Amino acid sequence: MARYTGPVCKICRREGLKLFLKGERCFSPKCAVEANRKPYPPGQHTQRRRKVSEYGIQLREKQKARFLYGVLERQFRRHFAEAERRQGSTGENLLRILEMRLDNVVFRLGFAESRAQARQLVTHGHITVNGQKVDIPSYETRVGQVIGVRPRSRQTEYFKMLPEVLKRREVPEWLSLDVENMSGRILRAPSRPEIDANLQEQLIVEYYSR
């Protein structure tokens, strides 16, 4: 399964904001965005001033969304096509589809420190949906489903310590968390104000509508 394996801190510097790609490190002084505090992206020639075109602005917003949710281009394009088919705002539909991905729900529930770690938990078979093991990170969850940790996986050291960690984490209002059973239920689809992604989805729609 293809995925980005390069340095993720460089991505945050390129976009000029925190994308929270490394979990707890992003909240520490070691965060590349905070530590460098350079007003330009990484690279040899990026200090030169140049005007960014409208296309460039749209492209950067699309890339920002891709890296934030850990999705490659072909899959992101499929998500956008599905968002166009649904009723309502295409941009909001796209963000809703990305939020309802299984790896993102695992991250939102606090089972993982980052979406990359959540993706790993899913692919390694630690996560269940309504009691059945699902190892596909892009699986689109639905309202009413229960996302939990596989009983067999709870014997590992990581999940033995997880309940104490979950007590300190907050989950979005569209999810409910059962710390004792290490599971969460999807109460409803998230609305746009409940999606805290720092994205301008209309720019992404304009990019694909060229």
C-alpha positions as CSV (number, residue, x, y, z in Angstrom):
1,M,0.0,0.0,0.0
2,A,1.5,3.3,-1.1
3,R,2.1,6.1,1.4
4,Y,4.4,9.1,1.9
5,T,7.5,8.1,3.8
6,G,9.6,11.3,3.6
7,P,10.3,13.9,6.3
8,V,6.9,15.2,7.5
9,C,8.3,18.3,9.4
10,K,9.4,19.6,6.1
11,I,5.8,19.5,4.9
12,C,4.7,21.7,7.8
13,R,7.4,24.2,7.0
14,R,6.5,24.2,3.3
15,E,2.9,25.0,4.1
16,G,3.8,27.5,6.8
17,L,1.6,26.0,9.6
18,K,1.4,23.0,11.9
19,L,-0.4,20.0,10.3
20,F,0.2,17.9,13.5
21,L,1.8,15.0,11.6
22,K,4.0,13.8,14.4
23,G,1.7,13.6,17.4
24,E,3.0,14.9,20.7
25,R,6.1,16.3,19.1
26,C,4.0,18.9,17.4
27,F,3.0,20.3,20.8
28,S,6.6,20.4,22.1
29,P,9.4,23.0,21.6
30,K,11.0,20.4,19.2
31,C,8.3,21.2,16.6
32,A,10.0,22.2,13.3
33,V,7.6,25.1,12.8
34,E,8.2,26.5,16.2
35,A,11.9,25.8,16.4
36,N,12.9,27.3,13.1
37,R,10.5,30.2,13.0
38,K,11.8,31.0,9.5
39,P,9.3,33.0,7.3
40,Y,10.0,30.9,4.2
41,P,9.7,27.2,3.2
42,P,12.7,24.8,3.3
43,G,14.9,24.7,0.2
44,Q,17.8,26.5,-1.4
45,H,15.9,29.1,-3.5
46,T,12.8,29.7,-1.4
47,Q,13.9,33.0,0.1
48,R,13.4,34.7,-3.2
49,R,10.2,36.7,-3.3
50,R,7.9,35.6,-6.0
51,K,4.2,36.2,-6.6
52,V,2.1,33.0,-6.2
53,S,-0.5,32.5,-8.9
54,E,-4.2,31.7,-8.3
55,Y,-3.4,28.2,-9.5
56,G,-0.5,27.9,-7.0
57,I,-2.7,29.0,-4.1
58,Q,-5.3,26.4,-5.0
59,L,-2.7,23.7,-5.5
60,R,-1.1,24.4,-2.1
61,E,-4.5,24.1,-0.4
62,K,-5.1,20.8,-2.0
63,Q,-1.7,19.5,-1.0
64,K,-2.2,20.8,2.5
65,A,-5.4,18.7,2.8
66,R,-3.7,15.6,1.3
67,F,-0.9,15.7,3.8
68,L,-3.1,16.6,6.7
69,Y,-5.2,13.4,6.2
70,G,-2.4,11.3,4.8
71,V,-4.0,10.6,1.5
72,L,-2.2,10.1,-1.9
73,E,-3.3,11.9,-5.0
74,R,-5.3,9.1,-6.7
75,Q,-7.3,8.4,-3.5
76,F,-7.9,12.0,-2.8
77,R,-9.2,12.5,-6.3
78,R,-11.6,9.6,-5.7
79,H,-12.8,11.2,-2.5
80,F,-13.4,14.4,-4.4
81,A,-15.4,12.6,-7.1
82,E,-17.6,11.0,-4.4
83,A,-18.1,14.4,-2.8
84,E,-19.3,15.9,-6.1
85,R,-21.9,13.1,-6.5
86,R,-23.4,13.8,-3.1
87,Q,-26.0,16.5,-2.4
88,G,-24.9,19.7,-0.8
89,S,-21.6,21.6,-0.8
90,T,-18.8,19.7,-2.5
91,G,-16.2,21.2,-0.3
92,E,-18.0,20.3,2.9
93,N,-18.8,16.8,1.6
94,L,-15.1,16.3,0.9
95,L,-14.0,17.2,4.4
96,R,-16.8,15.0,5.8
97,I,-15.6,12.1,3.8
98,L,-12.1,12.6,5.0
99,E,-13.2,12.9,8.6
100,M,-15.2,9.7,8.3
101,R,-12.3,7.6,7.2
102,L,-11.5,4.9,9.7
103,D,-7.9,6.0,10.3
104,N,-9.1,9.5,11.0
105,V,-11.9,8.3,13.4
106,V,-9.3,6.2,15.3
107,F,-7.2,9.4,15.6
108,R,-10.1,11.5,16.7
109,L,-11.1,9.0,19.4
110,G,-7.6,9.3,20.8
111,F,-6.5,5.8,20.1
112,A,-3.4,7.2,18.3
113,E,-1.3,10.4,18.6
114,S,-1.3,11.1,14.9
115,R,-3.2,10.0,11.8
116,A,0.0,8.1,10.6
117,Q,-0.1,6.1,13.8
118,A,-3.8,5.5,13.5
119,R,-3.3,4.2,10.0
120,Q,-0.7,1.8,11.3
121,L,-3.0,0.5,14.0
122,V,-5.7,-0.2,11.4
123,T,-3.4,-1.9,8.9
124,H,-1.9,-4.1,11.7
125,G,-5.4,-5.4,12.5
126,H,-5.9,-3.8,15.9
127,I,-9.2,-2.0,15.2
128,T,-12.7,-3.4,14.9
129,V,-15.9,-1.9,13.4
130,N,-19.0,-3.3,15.1
131,G,-16.9,-6.1,16.5
132,Q,-15.4,-7.1,13.1
133,K,-11.7,-6.6,12.3
134,V,-11.2,-4.0,9.6
135,D,-7.6,-3.3,8.3
136,I,-8.4,-0.8,5.6
137,P,-7.5,2.8,6.7
138,S,-9.7,4.4,3.9
139,Y,-12.8,2.4,5.0
140,E,-15.6,5.0,5.3
141,T,-17.4,4.6,8.6
142,R,-21.1,5.3,9.1
143,V,-23.3,6.8,11.7
144,G,-24.1,4.3,14.5
145,Q,-21.0,2.2,14.0
146,V,-18.9,1.3,17.0
147,I,-15.1,1.6,16.6
148,G,-13.1,-0.4,19.1
149,V,-9.8,-2.1,19.9
150,R,-9.6,-5.8,19.1
151,P,-9.8,-7.9,22.3
152,R,-6.6,-9.8,21.4
153,S,-4.7,-6.5,20.9
154,R,-5.6,-5.2,24.3
155,Q,-3.0,-7.5,25.8
156,T,-0.2,-5.5,24.2
157,E,1.8,-3.0,26.3
158,Y,0.5,0.0,24.2
159,F,-3.1,-0.7,24.7
160,K,-2.7,-1.6,28.4
161,M,-1.5,2.0,28.9
162,L,-4.1,3.5,26.6
163,P,-7.0,4.0,29.1
164,E,-5.0,6.4,31.2
165,V,-4.1,8.4,28.1
166,L,-7.7,8.4,26.9
167,K,-8.9,10.0,30.1
168,R,-6.8,13.1,29.3
169,R,-8.0,13.4,25.7
170,E,-11.1,15.1,24.4
171,V,-13.2,13.8,21.5
172,P,-15.3,15.8,19.0
173,E,-19.0,16.1,19.8
174,W,-20.0,13.9,16.9
175,L,-18.2,11.0,18.6
176,S,-18.7,9.3,22.0
177,L,-15.9,7.5,23.8
178,D,-16.1,4.6,26.2
179,V,-12.7,4.6,28.0
180,E,-13.3,1.4,29.9
181,N,-14.1,-0.7,26.9
182,M,-11.7,1.3,24.6
183,S,-14.4,1.9,22.0
184,G,-16.3,4.8,20.5
185,R,-19.5,5.3,18.6
186,I,-20.2,7.6,15.7
187,L,-23.2,9.7,16.8
188,R,-23.6,11.7,13.6
189,A,-21.7,13.0,10.6
190,P,-19.6,16.0,11.5
191,S,-20.7,19.5,10.5
192,R,-18.2,22.0,9.1
193,P,-17.7,24.0,12.3
194,E,-16.9,20.7,14.1
195,I,-14.1,19.9,11.6
196,D,-11.1,21.8,13.0
197,A,-8.9,21.4,9.9
198,N,-7.4,24.7,8.9
199,L,-8.5,24.4,5.3
200,Q,-10.3,26.5,2.7
201,E,-12.2,23.8,0.9
202,Q,-13.5,26.1,-1.7
203,L,-10.0,26.5,-3.1
204,I,-9.8,22.7,-3.5
205,V,-13.1,22.7,-5.4
206,E,-11.8,25.4,-7.7
207,Y,-8.6,23.5,-8.3
208,Y,-10.4,20.4,-9.5
209,S,-12.9,22.5,-11.4
210,R,-10.4,24.1,-13.8
